[in-house]
Amino acid sequence: AQCLFIAAVIAYATPWRKRLLGVVAGCACITALNVGRIVSLYFVGVHAPSLFNVMHEEVMQVALVVLSLLTFVGWMFWVERTSAEPATA
């Protein structure tokens, strides 16, 4: 998920400073989401072990990729909003 996010940020047409900021902030966000995924899988394994494989192999994988996409879209909107603001003197 992080590799897809990094590739999307690097491919986006914006100054390199904003790309670097996006990679750092986005990877931190995706890492936090991944830790949340691992914690939730732990609780699924403890309380509903029969659902663990489905949650791990199908649901959580898709959820992490979708959340990475939403992180990229959020960064993209931030870049466009900050680029449209007039510079203050």
C-alpha positions as CSV (number, residue, x, y, z in Angstrom):
1,A,0.0,0.0,0.0
2,Q,2.8,2.4,0.8
3,C,4.6,1.6,-2.5
4,L,1.4,2.4,-4.4
5,F,0.9,5.6,-2.5
6,I,4.6,6.7,-3.0
7,A,4.3,6.0,-6.8
8,A,1.1,8.0,-7.1
9,V,2.6,11.0,-5.1
10,I,5.8,11.0,-7.2
11,A,3.9,10.8,-10.4
12,Y,1.7,13.8,-9.5
13,A,2.7,17.0,-11.2
14,T,3.6,19.3,-8.3
15,P,6.8,20.7,-6.8
16,W,9.2,18.2,-5.3
17,R,8.9,19.8,-1.9
18,K,5.2,19.0,-1.7
19,R,5.9,15.5,-3.1
20,L,8.4,14.9,-0.3
21,L,6.0,16.2,2.3
22,G,3.3,14.0,0.9
23,V,5.5,10.9,0.9
24,V,6.5,11.4,4.5
25,A,3.1,12.3,5.9
26,G,1.3,9.7,3.8
27,C,3.7,6.9,4.8
28,A,3.2,7.9,8.5
29,C,-0.6,7.8,8.0
30,I,-0.5,4.5,6.2
31,T,1.8,3.0,8.9
32,A,-0.7,4.1,11.6
33,L,-3.5,2.5,9.6
34,N,-1.5,-0.7,9.2
35,V,-0.9,-0.8,13.0
36,G,-4.7,-0.4,13.5
37,R,-5.2,-3.2,11.0
38,I,-2.9,-5.5,12.9
39,V,-4.6,-4.7,16.3
40,S,-8.0,-5.3,14.8
41,L,-6.8,-8.6,13.4
42,Y,-5.6,-9.6,16.9
43,F,-9.0,-8.9,18.3
44,V,-10.7,-10.9,15.5
45,G,-8.3,-13.8,16.2
46,V,-9.1,-13.7,19.9
47,H,-12.9,-13.2,19.7
48,A,-13.8,-14.8,16.3
49,P,-11.0,-17.1,15.1
50,S,-13.2,-18.5,12.3
51,L,-13.3,-15.1,10.7
52,F,-9.5,-14.4,10.9
53,N,-8.5,-15.8,7.5
54,V,-11.3,-13.9,5.7
55,M,-10.6,-10.7,7.5
56,H,-6.8,-11.0,7.0
57,E,-6.7,-12.1,3.4
58,E,-9.7,-10.3,1.9
59,V,-11.3,-7.5,4.0
60,M,-8.3,-5.9,5.6
61,Q,-6.1,-6.0,2.4
62,V,-8.8,-4.2,0.4
63,A,-9.4,-1.8,3.3
64,L,-5.7,-0.8,3.5
65,V,-5.5,-0.2,-0.3
66,V,-8.7,1.9,-0.2
67,L,-7.5,3.9,2.8
68,S,-4.2,4.5,1.0
69,L,-6.1,5.7,-2.1
70,L,-8.1,8.1,0.2
71,T,-4.9,9.3,1.7
72,F,-3.6,10.1,-1.7
73,V,-6.8,11.9,-2.7
74,G,-6.6,13.9,0.5
75,W,-3.0,14.9,-0.2
76,M,-4.0,15.8,-3.8
77,F,-6.8,18.1,-2.7
78,W,-4.4,19.7,-0.1
79,V,-1.8,20.3,-2.9
80,E,-4.4,21.8,-5.2
81,R,-5.8,24.0,-2.4
82,T,-2.4,25.3,-1.3
83,S,-1.4,25.9,-5.0
84,A,-4.5,28.0,-5.6
85,E,-4.0,30.3,-2.6
86,P,-2.5,33.6,-3.5
87,A,1.0,34.3,-2.1
88,T,1.1,36.9,0.7
89,A,3.8,39.5,0.7
